[in-house]
Structure formats: C-alpha cells, structure tokens
Amino acid sequence: MTRVTAMAQNESYKTLSSLGEGRLTDRKSEFIAYARPIKSEEEALSFVDEIRAKHRDARHCVYAYYMRGGAHKRCSDDGEPSGSAGKPVLDLLEKNLIEDSVIAVVRYFGGILLGTGGLVRAYSGAAAAAVENAGIRTLSLRVFLEFRASYNDWSRLE
C-alpha cells in the first residue's frame, strides 16, 4: 500500500482579529463603535443586544454584519435617516471584504443635527477606527485529503 497525503487550499478570507473599539466626536455628538469577528447571524445579533444593554441611554445603536460570501448581511439605521448610518457601516465591511464580522455604533446625541452627510462620515469614521483597533487577519480554509492505494493502482490515482 502507498499512502499519499495532499493539502488543497480552497479559499481564504479576511475577518477581524479581535474586539476593537473606536470613538469619534462631531459637534457634541459622541459615536462609539465596537467591531468583532462572529461565526453566525445569531452571534451578531446577540452582540448588538449586548452593546444596546451596555449603552441604554444612547439615542441610537446602529449595526451591520457581513457573513462570508455575502450570504447573510444586514444593517440597521435604528431611527437615523434612511441610509445614513447602517448602510455606510455595512459598506465598510463589504468594500474591504471583511467577512464574518459585526460592527455596532452607538450615538449619544449632542443637540446639534449633523445632516445626512455628517452622519455618514461620523458613523463610518467611528466604525473604521473600531476595525483598525480590532485588526484584520486572513484565514484560509483548507481540505486535507489522504489516499491509500496499492502500488498497482498508483498510475490511475496520479
């Protein structure tokens, strides 16, 4: 019997290394972002609930998550004008191909309206700082194969 072990690399993807936090203040509003790797949608939503509980007095808790291959992705503006908060955070994950990750950003309102453009900049800026602090790593999915064949079958196996 001849034994051959082979390793085939199927794909690799980028995800966050650990939990990261980012802060941004704009015209007295404070934006605090948290980013972390996840393994499922349920884990993402549980994380968002944790952040909401931690910041009960925040005006908004915006979030976005992006699972490998884009199969599951979701974002929420949580009361901010449509497309001004959750979508820019999701775009950050999608455009940088950061998969299996979630970002939640809370906003403590400072009394001054920022407008749609200001909200986009503030939410995406805080999210980008959280991603930078979390770090990005590349993971490879691999398949290990092992074949056992008699010497006579070796040529067909090759």
N, C-alpha and C positions, 0 to 999 in steps of 0.2 A: 504494500500500500504506500502511496505517495500522498503526502499532506501538503496543501498549499493554503496559505493564509493571505488574503488580499484586503486592502482597505480602499474603498471608493468614497470620494468626497462628493456628497450630493449638492449641498448648498451651504452658504454662510449668510449671516445676517447681523445687523447692528442692533444693540439694545443698550439700556443704561446699566452701568456697573453697580450702582447702589442708590440709596436715597439721597437726593440733593435738594437744597433749598435756595431760593433766590428771592430777593426783595427789590422793590422799586417804589419810589415815592414820586408822585406827579401832582402838582397843585393841591397839596394837602391830602390826597387820597393815597393810602398805602396798599400796595399789592404784594402779597406773599405767595410764592409759588412753591409747590412740592412736586418732585418728579421721582419716579421709581420704576424698576422693572416689575413685570407681572407675568403670570402664567395663564390667566383666564379672565374672561369678562367679569365673572363673579368677584375675583380678586380686585379688579379695577374699581368696581362699584363699591366694594367694601372699603377700599382705601379712601374713596371720595367721601363716604359716610364718616370715616374717622376724622378726616380733615374738617368736615362740617361740624362735627361734635366738638372738636378742639377749638374752633373759631365760631362759636354760636352767635356771637354778637356782630359778626361781619355781615355786611349788606349783601354780598354775592359770593357764591362759591362756584366758579366756572371750572369745567373739566373737559378733558379729551383723552381718549385712549386709542391705541392703534395696535392691532394684533398682526402677527406675521402674515404676510401676503395680502394684507388689506381685507381679509375675510370678515373681520369684525372691527369696526371703527365707529366711534360715537363721540359727539361733543354736545355741550350744553352751554348756552349763554346765561342761564339762571337769572333771567329778568333784565339783563342788559339788552340794548338794541340788537335786533337780529343780525347775526354775522359779525358782530363787533368784538366778541370775546372768545367763545368756544372754537369757532372756525379758525381764527389765527393760531390758536394753540395747537389744534389738530394739524394745520398746515405745517407748523414747525416739525412735528413728528414725521409727517408724510414726506415732505420735501427733503429732509435729511435721512430718510429711510431708517428711522429709529423705531424698531418694531417691538412688540410685547412690552409696551411701556404706557404709563399713565401720568398725566400732569393735572394737578388741581391748583387753581389760583383763587385765593380769597381777596376780596376788596373791602377795605374799611373806607367808606365814603368820607371825603374831606370837606364837602359842602360846595365844591366848585365842579360844574359839569365839564367834562373833557371833550365831548363830541365824539362822533364815531371814529374818526382818525386817531384821536388821542387815546381812546380805549384800545384800539387795535395795537398801537405802539406800546402802551403800558402792559397789557396782558401778554403780548408776545415777548416783550423785553424781560418781564419777570420770569416767564417760562423758560426763555433762553438761558437766563442766569441759573435757574434750577438745573437745567440739563447740563450746563457746563460744570456745575458743582457735583453733580451725580457722576459724571464721566461716562464715556461711551466705550463699549467693548464689542469686539466682533466674535461671534460664536459660530462654530462650524458643526453642521450636522453630518455625521459620518455613519457609514454602514460597514460593518466588518463581516466578511464572508470567509467561510472555511470549506474547502473541498477535500474530499477523500476519494481517491481513485486508485485503481490498480495500475500497474505500470503499463499494461496493455491498453488501458483507456486514456492514457495521458495525451496522446495526439488529438483525440476528439475533444478533450477538455480544453486544450490550448486553443 
